[in-house]
Amino acid sequence: MSSLMNRLAQWEIEYCDCASPSIAMDRERAVLVLTQHAEHGSRCGQYLAALARVSTVLG
């Protein structure tokens, strides 16, 4: 449990700045970033990068 908490805390630090370029993220990190930046919307680079990561084009 401690390892998971440490990992989440590290990710929150890595993705806290809305203006900084987003580091490549996997789906698990993207979900965390979406919840962390949800109220920022389209003016937040982190939110947009996470949204792009979890979005899938179906067709």
All heavy atoms as a GROMACS GRO file, in nm:
protein
  451
    1MET      N    1   0.083  -0.120   0.000
    1MET     CA    2   0.000   0.000   0.000
    1MET      C    3   0.087   0.126   0.000
    1MET      O    4   0.057   0.220  -0.068
    1MET     CB    5  -0.094  -0.006   0.121
    1MET     CG    6  -0.187   0.110   0.130
    1MET     SD    7  -0.320   0.092   0.009
    1MET     CE    8  -0.433   0.209   0.071
    2SER      N    9   0.193   0.121   0.078
    2SER     CA   10   0.282   0.236   0.085
    2SER      C   11   0.345   0.266  -0.050
    2SER      O   12   0.360   0.381  -0.088
    2SER     CB   13   0.390   0.212   0.190
    2SER     OG   14   0.479   0.320   0.194
    3SER      N   15   0.381   0.161  -0.122
    3SER     CA   16   0.440   0.178  -0.255
    3SER      C   17   0.342   0.247  -0.350
    3SER      O   18   0.381   0.336  -0.425
    3SER     CB   19   0.480   0.042  -0.311
    3SER     OG   20   0.527   0.055  -0.441
    4LEU      N   21   0.216   0.207  -0.345
    4LEU     CA   22   0.113   0.269  -0.428
    4LEU      C   23   0.096   0.416  -0.391
    4LEU      O   24   0.089   0.503  -0.479
    4LEU     CB   25  -0.020   0.196  -0.413
    4LEU     CG   26  -0.140   0.258  -0.484
    4LEU    CD1   27  -0.116   0.264  -0.634
    4LEU    CD2   28  -0.266   0.183  -0.451
    5MET      N   29   0.092   0.445  -0.263
    5MET     CA   30   0.077   0.584  -0.219
    5MET      C   31   0.196   0.670  -0.261
    5MET      O   32   0.180   0.783  -0.303
    5MET     CB   33   0.059   0.590  -0.066
    5MET     CG   34  -0.067   0.520  -0.018
    5MET     SD   35  -0.218   0.586  -0.093
    5MET     CE   36  -0.229   0.739  -0.008
    6ASN      N   37   0.315   0.613  -0.253
    6ASN     CA   38   0.435   0.685  -0.297
    6ASN      C   39   0.431   0.712  -0.446
    6ASN      O   40   0.467   0.820  -0.491
    6ASN     CB   41   0.562   0.606  -0.262
    6ASN     CG   42   0.589   0.601  -0.114
    6ASN    OD1   43   0.540   0.684  -0.038
    6ASN    ND2   44   0.665   0.502  -0.072
    7ARG      N   45   0.387   0.613  -0.522
    7ARG     CA   46   0.378   0.629  -0.668
    7ARG      C   47   0.276   0.736  -0.704
    7ARG      O   48   0.302   0.822  -0.789
    7ARG     CB   49   0.342   0.496  -0.732
    7ARG     CG   50   0.342   0.499  -0.882
    7ARG     CD   51   0.321   0.364  -0.940
    7ARG     NE   52   0.213   0.294  -0.872
    7ARG     CZ   53   0.171   0.173  -0.903
    7ARG    NH1   54   0.226   0.107  -1.000
    7ARG    NH2   55   0.072   0.118  -0.838
    8LEU      N   56   0.160   0.736  -0.641
    8LEU     CA   57   0.057   0.838  -0.667
    8LEU      C   58   0.107   0.976  -0.629
    8LEU      O   59   0.083   1.073  -0.702
    8LEU     CB   60  -0.072   0.804  -0.593
    8LEU     CG   61  -0.146   0.680  -0.642
    8LEU    CD1   62  -0.264   0.651  -0.551
    8LEU    CD2   63  -0.191   0.696  -0.785
    9ALA      N   64   0.174   0.987  -0.516
    9ALA     CA   65   0.229   1.115  -0.473
    9ALA      C   66   0.331   1.168  -0.574
    9ALA      O   67   0.333   1.287  -0.606
    9ALA     CB   68   0.291   1.103  -0.335
   10GLN      N   69   0.415   1.078  -0.626
   10GLN     CA   70   0.515   1.118  -0.726
   10GLN      C   71   0.448   1.166  -0.853
   10GLN      O   72   0.487   1.267  -0.912
   10GLN     CB   73   0.610   1.001  -0.756
   10GLN     CG   74   0.716   1.033  -0.859
   10GLN     CD   75   0.808   1.145  -0.815
   10GLN    OE1   76   0.841   1.157  -0.697
   10GLN    NE2   77   0.848   1.228  -0.909
   11TRP      N   78   0.344   1.096  -0.897
   11TRP     CA   79   0.273   1.136  -1.017
   11TRP      C   80   0.206   1.271  -0.999
   11TRP      O   81   0.204   1.352  -1.090
   11TRP     CB   82   0.169   1.031  -1.056
   11TRP     CG   83   0.226   0.902  -1.105
   11TRP    CD1   84   0.357   0.876  -1.136
   11TRP    CD2   85   0.155   0.782  -1.128
   11TRP    NE1   86   0.370   0.746  -1.177
   11TRP    CE2   87   0.248   0.686  -1.173
   11TRP    CE3   88   0.022   0.745  -1.114
   11TRP    CZ2   89   0.211   0.557  -1.205
   11TRP    CZ3   90  -0.014   0.616  -1.147
   11TRP    CH2   91   0.080   0.524  -1.192
   12GLU      N   92   0.150   1.296  -0.881
   12GLU     CA   93   0.086   1.425  -0.856
   12GLU      C   94   0.187   1.538  -0.867
   12GLU      O   95   0.156   1.646  -0.917
   12GLU     CB   96   0.019   1.425  -0.719
   12GLU     CG   97  -0.108   1.343  -0.717
   12GLU     CD   98  -0.173   1.337  -0.580
   12GLU    OE1   99  -0.115   1.389  -0.483
   12GLU    OE2  100  -0.282   1.279  -0.572
   13ILE      N  101   0.310   1.514  -0.823
   13ILE     CA  102   0.416   1.614  -0.835
   13ILE      C  103   0.455   1.632  -0.981
   13ILE      O  104   0.469   1.744  -1.029
   13ILE     CB  105   0.538   1.574  -0.749
   13ILE    CG1  106   0.502   1.580  -0.602
   13ILE    CG2  107   0.658   1.662  -0.781
   13ILE    CD1  108   0.603   1.514  -0.510
   14GLU      N  109   0.473   1.521  -1.053
   14GLU     CA  110   0.518   1.527  -1.193
   14GLU      C  111   0.418   1.600  -1.283
   14GLU      O  112   0.458   1.664  -1.380
   14GLU     CB  113   0.540   1.386  -1.247
   14GLU     CG  114   0.659   1.315  -1.189
   14GLU     CD  115   0.671   1.171  -1.237
   14GLU    OE1  116   0.589   1.126  -1.320
   14GLU    OE2  117   0.763   1.103  -1.191
   15TYR      N  118   0.290   1.587  -1.253
   15TYR     CA  119   0.186   1.641  -1.342
   15TYR      C  120   0.109   1.756  -1.279
   15TYR      O  121  -0.003   1.785  -1.318
   15TYR     CB  122   0.089   1.528  -1.381
   15TYR     CG  123   0.156   1.416  -1.456
   15TYR    CD1  124   0.194   1.300  -1.393
   15TYR    CD2  125   0.184   1.430  -1.592
   15TYR    CE1  126   0.256   1.196  -1.462
   15TYR    CE2  127   0.246   1.328  -1.661
   15TYR     CZ  128   0.282   1.212  -1.596
   15TYR     OH  129   0.344   1.112  -1.665
   16CYS      N  130   0.168   1.829  -1.184
   16CYS     CA  131   0.093   1.932  -1.112
   16CYS      C  132   0.084   2.064  -1.189
   16CYS      O  133  -0.013   2.138  -1.173
   16CYS     CB  134   0.152   1.955  -0.974
   16CYS     SG  135   0.314   2.033  -0.974
   17ASP      N  136   0.180   2.096  -1.272
   17ASP     CA  137   0.184   2.225  -1.340
   17ASP      C  138   0.108   2.221  -1.472
   17ASP      O  139   0.146   2.151  -1.564
   17ASP     CB  140   0.329   2.266  -1.364
   17ASP     CG  141   0.343   2.404  -1.423
   17ASP    OD1  142   0.242   2.477  -1.434
   17ASP    OD2  143   0.457   2.441  -1.458
   18CYS      N  144   0.000   2.298  -1.478
   18CYS     CA  145  -0.086   2.299  -1.597
   18CYS      C  146  -0.013   2.348  -1.722
   18CYS      O  147  -0.048   2.310  -1.833
   18CYS     CB  148  -0.207   2.388  -1.572
   18CYS     SG  149  -0.314   2.329  -1.442
   19ALA      N  150   0.086   2.432  -1.705
   19ALA     CA  151   0.154   2.493  -1.819
   19ALA      C  152   0.275   2.414  -1.868
   19ALA      O  153   0.320   2.436  -1.980
   19ALA     CB  154   0.198   2.635  -1.784
   20SER      N  155   0.326   2.324  -1.785
   20SER     CA  156   0.446   2.250  -1.827
   20SER      C  157   0.410   2.142  -1.928
   20SER      O  158   0.300   2.089  -1.926
   20SER     CB  159   0.515   2.188  -1.706
   20SER     OG  160   0.437   2.084  -1.653
   21PRO      N  161   0.504   2.110  -2.016
   21PRO     CA  162   0.478   2.005  -2.113
   21PRO      C  163   0.454   1.873  -2.041
   21PRO      O  164   0.523   1.841  -1.945
   21PRO     CB  165   0.605   1.999  -2.196
   21PRO     CG  166   0.689   2.113  -2.155
   21PRO     CD  167   0.634   2.169  -2.030
   22SER      N  168   0.360   1.799  -2.088
   22SER     CA  169   0.325   1.673  -2.023
   22SER      C  170   0.426   1.565  -2.055
   22SER      O  171   0.469   1.550  -2.168
   22SER     CB  172   0.186   1.629  -2.070
   22SER     OG  173   0.150   1.512  -2.003
   23ILE      N  174   0.464   1.492  -1.953
   23ILE     CA  175   0.551   1.376  -1.969
   23ILE      C  176   0.463   1.263  -2.023
   23ILE      O  177   0.345   1.254  -1.991
   23ILE     CB  178   0.608   1.336  -1.831
   23ILE    CG1  179   0.685   1.452  -1.768
   23ILE    CG2  180   0.697   1.213  -1.843
   23ILE    CD1  181   0.719   1.431  -1.624
   24ALA      N  182   0.520   1.180  -2.106
   24ALA     CA  183   0.443   1.066  -2.158
   24ALA      C  184   0.379   0.990  -2.043
   24ALA      O  185   0.442   0.968  -1.940
   24ALA     CB  186   0.535   0.974  -2.238
   25MET      N  187   0.253   0.955  -2.059
   25MET     CA  188   0.183   0.888  -1.950
   25MET      C  189   0.107   0.766  -2.000
   25MET      O  190   0.061   0.763  -2.113
   25MET     CB  191   0.088   0.986  -1.880
   25MET     CG  192  -0.025   1.040  -1.966
   25MET     SD  193  -0.132   1.158  -1.881
   25MET     CE  194  -0.041   1.310  -1.904
   26ASP      N  195   0.097   0.668  -1.911
   26ASP     CA  196   0.016   0.552  -1.942
   26ASP      C  197  -0.128   0.582  -1.901
   26ASP      O  198  -0.159   0.689  -1.850
   26ASP     CB  199   0.070   0.426  -1.874
   26ASP     CG  200   0.081   0.441  -1.723
   26ASP    OD1  201   0.016   0.531  -1.664
   26ASP    OD2  202   0.154   0.363  -1.661
   27ARG      N  203  -0.217   0.488  -1.924
   27ARG     CA  204  -0.359   0.509  -1.896
   27ARG      C  205  -0.384   0.535  -1.747
   27ARG      O  206  -0.464   0.620  -1.711
   27ARG     CB  207  -0.440   0.390  -1.944
   27ARG     CG  208  -0.588   0.408  -1.929
   27ARG     CD  209  -0.665   0.295  -1.997
   27ARG     NE  210  -0.805   0.308  -1.979
   27ARG     CZ  211  -0.884   0.390  -2.045
   27ARG    NH1  212  -0.834   0.470  -2.138
   27ARG    NH2  213  -1.013   0.394  -2.021
   28GLU      N  214  -0.314   0.463  -1.660
   28GLU     CA  215  -0.331   0.479  -1.516
   28GLU      C  216  -0.295   0.622  -1.472
   28GLU      O  217  -0.367   0.684  -1.395
   28GLU     CB  218  -0.245   0.376  -1.443
   28GLU     CG  219  -0.270   0.368  -1.296
   28GLU     CD  220  -0.186   0.257  -1.232
   28GLU    OE1  221  -0.076   0.225  -1.283
   28GLU    OE2  222  -0.230   0.203  -1.130
   29ARG      N  223  -0.185   0.674  -1.523
   29ARG     CA  224  -0.145   0.812  -1.490
   29ARG      C  225  -0.244   0.913  -1.549
   29ARG      O  226  -0.276   1.013  -1.487
   29ARG     CB  227  -0.006   0.841  -1.544
   29ARG     CG  228   0.102   0.768  -1.474
   29ARG     CD  229   0.236   0.802  -1.533
   29ARG     NE  230   0.335   0.708  -1.488
   29ARG     CZ  231   0.464   0.734  -1.481
   29ARG    NH1  232   0.510   0.850  -1.518
   29ARG    NH2  233   0.547   0.643  -1.438
   30ALA      N  234  -0.290   0.884  -1.670
   30ALA     CA  235  -0.384   0.976  -1.735
   30ALA      C  236  -0.513   0.990  -1.654
   30ALA      O  237  -0.566   1.101  -1.641
   30ALA     CB  238  -0.415   0.928  -1.876
   31VAL      N  239  -0.561   0.881  -1.598
   31VAL     CA  240  -0.682   0.888  -1.516
   31VAL      C  241  -0.658   0.976  -1.393
   31VAL      O  242  -0.742   1.059  -1.357
   31VAL     CB  243  -0.730   0.746  -1.477
   31VAL    CG1  244  -0.840   0.751  -1.372
   31VAL    CG2  245  -0.776   0.671  -1.600
   32LEU      N  246  -0.542   0.961  -1.330
   32LEU     CA  247  -0.509   1.045  -1.215
   32LEU      C  248  -0.504   1.192  -1.256
   32LEU      O  249  -0.559   1.279  -1.187
   32LEU     CB  250  -0.375   1.003  -1.154
   32LEU     CG  251  -0.326   1.095  -1.042
   32LEU    CD1  252  -0.406   1.071  -0.915
   32LEU    CD2  253  -0.179   1.075  -1.016
   33VAL      N  254  -0.439   1.221  -1.368
   33VAL     CA  255  -0.427   1.359  -1.415
   33VAL      C  256  -0.564   1.418  -1.448
   33VAL      O  257  -0.592   1.533  -1.416
   33VAL     CB  258  -0.331   1.368  -1.537
   33VAL    CG1  259  -0.335   1.505  -1.600
   33VAL    CG2  260  -0.190   1.333  -1.494
   34LEU      N  261  -0.650   1.339  -1.509
   34LEU     CA  262  -0.786   1.388  -1.540
   34LEU      C  263  -0.860   1.427  -1.413
   34LEU      O  264  -0.928   1.529  -1.410
   34LEU     CB  265  -0.865   1.282  -1.617
   34LEU     CG  266  -0.828   1.264  -1.763
   34LEU    CD1  267  -0.904   1.147  -1.822
   34LEU    CD2  268  -0.854   1.391  -1.842
   35THR      N  269  -0.848   1.346  -1.309
   35THR     CA  270  -0.918   1.381  -1.184
   35THR      C  271  -0.852   1.500  -1.116
   35THR      O  272  -0.921   1.583  -1.057
   35THR     CB  273  -0.922   1.261  -1.087
   35THR    OG1  274  -0.790   1.219  -1.058
   35THR    CG2  275  -1.001   1.147  -1.146
   36GLN      N  276  -0.721   1.510  -1.127
   36GLN     CA  277  -0.647   1.620  -1.062
   36GLN      C  278  -0.674   1.754  -1.132
   36GLN      O  279  -0.676   1.857  -1.068
   36GLN     CB  280  -0.497   1.587  -1.065
   36GLN     CG  281  -0.410   1.682  -0.988
   36GLN     CD  282  -0.265   1.637  -0.992
   36GLN    OE1  283  -0.225   1.551  -1.070
   36GLN    NE2  284  -0.185   1.697  -0.908
   37HIS      N  285  -0.696   1.753  -1.262
   37HIS     CA  286  -0.709   1.876  -1.339
   37HIS      C  287  -0.849   1.893  -1.402
   37HIS      O  288  -0.867   1.974  -1.493
   37HIS     CB  289  -0.605   1.878  -1.451
   37HIS     CG  290  -0.463   1.888  -1.401
   37HIS    ND1  291  -0.401   2.008  -1.381
   37HIS    CD2  292  -0.375   1.791  -1.365
   37HIS    CE1  293  -0.277   1.985  -1.336
   37HIS    NE2  294  -0.260   1.855  -1.325
   38ALA      N  295  -0.946   1.819  -1.355
   38ALA     CA  296  -1.079   1.815  -1.417
   38ALA      C  297  -1.144   1.953  -1.431
   38ALA      O  298  -1.204   1.983  -1.533
   38ALA     CB  299  -1.171   1.722  -1.339
   39GLU      N  300  -1.133   2.036  -1.332
   39GLU     CA  301  -1.200   2.166  -1.339
   39GLU      C  302  -1.128   2.268  -1.426
   39GLU      O  303  -1.181   2.375  -1.451
   39GLU     CB  304  -1.221   2.222  -1.196
   39GLU     CG  305  -1.095   2.268  -1.128
   39GLU     CD  306  -1.019   2.157  -1.056
   39GLU    OE1  307  -1.062   2.041  -1.055
   39GLU    OE2  308  -0.913   2.189  -1.000
   40HIS      N  309  -1.010   2.234  -1.475
   40HIS     CA  310  -0.933   2.329  -1.556
   40HIS      C  311  -0.979   2.335  -1.701
   40HIS      O  312  -0.963   2.436  -1.767
   40HIS     CB  313  -0.784   2.294  -1.551
   40HIS     CG  314  -0.729   2.293  -1.412
   40HIS    ND1  315  -0.606   2.245  -1.384
   40HIS    CD2  316  -0.781   2.332  -1.294
   40HIS    CE1  317  -0.583   2.255  -1.254
   40HIS    NE2  318  -0.689   2.307  -1.197
   41GLY      N  319  -1.028   2.224  -1.752
   41GLY     CA  320  -1.081   2.222  -1.888
   41GLY      C  321  -0.977   2.246  -1.995
   41GLY      O  322  -0.860   2.213  -1.980
   42SER      N  323  -1.019   2.308  -2.104
   42SER     CA  324  -0.935   2.320  -2.223
   42SER      C  325  -0.819   2.417  -2.210
   42SER      O  326  -0.733   2.423  -2.296
   42SER     CB  327  -1.022   2.363  -2.342
   42SER     OG  328  -1.077   2.491  -2.319
   43ARG      N  329  -0.810   2.490  -2.102
   43ARG     CA  330  -0.695   2.581  -2.084
   43ARG      C  331  -0.578   2.513  -2.013
   43ARG      O  332  -0.475   2.574  -1.991
   43ARG     CB  333  -0.738   2.707  -2.009
   43ARG     CG  334  -0.778   2.685  -1.867
   43ARG     CD  335  -0.821   2.817  -1.800
   43ARG     NE  336  -0.839   2.801  -1.658
   43ARG     CZ  337  -0.950   2.759  -1.599
   43ARG    NH1  338  -1.055   2.728  -1.672
   43ARG    NH2  339  -0.956   2.748  -1.469
   44CYS      N  340  -0.595   2.386  -1.979
   44CYS     CA  341  -0.493   2.311  -1.905
   44CYS      C  342  -0.426   2.208  -1.995
   44CYS      O  343  -0.490   2.114  -2.042
   44CYS     CB  344  -0.560   2.242  -1.784
   44CYS     SG  345  -0.448   2.137  -1.691
   45GLY      N  346  -0.297   2.225  -2.017
   45GLY     CA  347  -0.223   2.133  -2.101
   45GLY      C  348  -0.218   1.991  -2.046
   45GLY      O  349  -0.223   1.895  -2.121
   46GLN      N  350  -0.207   1.977  -1.915
   46GLN     CA  351  -0.205   1.845  -1.854
   46GLN      C  352  -0.338   1.773  -1.876
   46GLN      O  353  -0.341   1.654  -1.908
   46GLN     CB  354  -0.178   1.855  -1.703
   46GLN     CG  355  -0.043   1.909  -1.668
   46GLN     CD  356   0.072   1.816  -1.706
   46GLN    OE1  357   0.053   1.699  -1.736
   46GLN    NE2  358   0.192   1.869  -1.706
   47TYR      N  359  -0.447   1.846  -1.860
   47TYR     CA  360  -0.580   1.787  -1.881
   47TYR      C  361  -0.598   1.741  -2.025
   47TYR      O  362  -0.644   1.630  -2.050
   47TYR     CB  363  -0.688   1.888  -1.843
   47TYR     CG  364  -0.829   1.836  -1.860
   47TYR    CD1  365  -0.886   1.753  -1.765
   47TYR    CD2  366  -0.905   1.869  -1.972
   47TYR    CE1  367  -1.014   1.703  -1.780
   47TYR    CE2  368  -1.033   1.821  -1.988
   47TYR     CZ  369  -1.088   1.738  -1.892
   47TYR     OH  370  -1.215   1.690  -1.908
   48LEU      N  371  -0.558   1.825  -2.120
   48LEU     CA  372  -0.572   1.790  -2.261
   48LEU      C  373  -0.486   1.670  -2.298
   48LEU      O  374  -0.530   1.582  -2.374
   48LEU     CB  375  -0.538   1.911  -2.349
   48LEU     CG  376  -0.634   2.028  -2.338
   48LEU    CD1  377  -0.583   2.145  -2.422
   48LEU    CD2  378  -0.774   1.989  -2.380
   49ALA      N  379  -0.364   1.663  -2.245
   49ALA     CA  380  -0.276   1.550  -2.274
   49ALA      C  381  -0.334   1.420  -2.217
   49ALA      O  382  -0.331   1.316  -2.282
   49ALA     CB  383  -0.137   1.575  -2.217
   50ALA      N  384  -0.387   1.427  -2.096
   50ALA     CA  385  -0.447   1.308  -2.034
   50ALA      C  386  -0.572   1.265  -2.109
   50ALA      O  387  -0.596   1.146  -2.131
   50ALA     CB  388  -0.478   1.336  -1.888
   51LEU      N  389  -0.651   1.362  -2.151
   51LEU     CA  390  -0.773   1.331  -2.225
   51LEU      C  391  -0.738   1.264  -2.358
   51LEU      O  392  -0.802   1.166  -2.398
   51LEU     CB  393  -0.854   1.459  -2.248
   51LEU     CG  394  -0.991   1.443  -2.310
   51LEU    CD1  395  -1.081   1.356  -2.222
   51LEU    CD2  396  -1.054   1.581  -2.330
   52ALA      N  397  -0.637   1.314  -2.424
   52ALA     CA  398  -0.593   1.253  -2.549
   52ALA      C  399  -0.544   1.110  -2.526
   52ALA      O  400  -0.567   1.022  -2.608
   52ALA     CB  401  -0.483   1.336  -2.613
   53ARG      N  402  -0.481   1.087  -2.413
   53ARG     CA  403  -0.428   0.954  -2.383
   53ARG      C  404  -0.539   0.851  -2.360
   53ARG      O  405  -0.528   0.737  -2.404
   53ARG     CB  406  -0.337   0.959  -2.260
   53ARG     CG  407  -0.286   0.826  -2.210
   53ARG     CD  408  -0.206   0.756  -2.320
   53ARG     NE  409  -0.166   0.623  -2.279
   53ARG     CZ  410  -0.234   0.511  -2.306
   53ARG    NH1  411  -0.346   0.515  -2.374
   53ARG    NH2  412  -0.189   0.395  -2.267
   54VAL      N  413  -0.646   0.891  -2.294
   54VAL     CA  414  -0.753   0.794  -2.264
   54VAL      C  415  -0.858   0.787  -2.372
   54VAL      O  416  -0.939   0.695  -2.373
   54VAL     CB  417  -0.820   0.821  -2.127
   54VAL    CG1  418  -0.719   0.810  -2.014
   54VAL    CG2  419  -0.891   0.954  -2.124
   55SER      N  420  -0.858   0.883  -2.463
   55SER     CA  421  -0.958   0.883  -2.570
   55SER      C  422  -0.918   0.783  -2.678
   55SER      O  423  -0.802   0.772  -2.716
   55SER     CB  424  -0.970   1.021  -2.633
   55SER     OG  425  -1.015   1.113  -2.538
   56THR      N  426  -1.015   0.713  -2.730
   56THR     CA  427  -0.992   0.614  -2.835
   56THR      C  428  -1.092   0.640  -2.948
   56THR      O  429  -1.210   0.659  -2.924
   56THR     CB  430  -1.014   0.472  -2.782
   56THR    OG1  431  -0.930   0.452  -2.670
   56THR    CG2  432  -0.985   0.369  -2.888
   57VAL      N  433  -1.040   0.644  -3.067
   57VAL     CA  434  -1.127   0.661  -3.183
   57VAL      C  435  -1.180   0.524  -3.219
   57VAL      O  436  -1.105   0.429  -3.240
   57VAL     CB  437  -1.050   0.722  -3.302
   57VAL    CG1  438  -1.140   0.730  -3.423
   57VAL    CG2  439  -0.995   0.858  -3.264
   58LEU      N  440  -1.311   0.514  -3.227
   58LEU     CA  441  -1.373   0.386  -3.262
   58LEU      C  442  -1.418   0.393  -3.408
   58LEU      O  443  -1.470   0.494  -3.452
   58LEU     CB  444  -1.493   0.358  -3.172
   58LEU     CG  445  -1.462   0.354  -3.022
   58LEU    CD1  446  -1.590   0.338  -2.943
   58LEU    CD2  447  -1.366   0.241  -2.990
   59GLY      N  448  -1.402   0.287  -3.478
   59GLY     CA  449  -1.448   0.293  -3.615
   59GLY      C  450  -1.417   0.174  -3.696
   59GLY      O  451  -1.346   0.087  -3.680
   0.00000   0.00000   0.00000
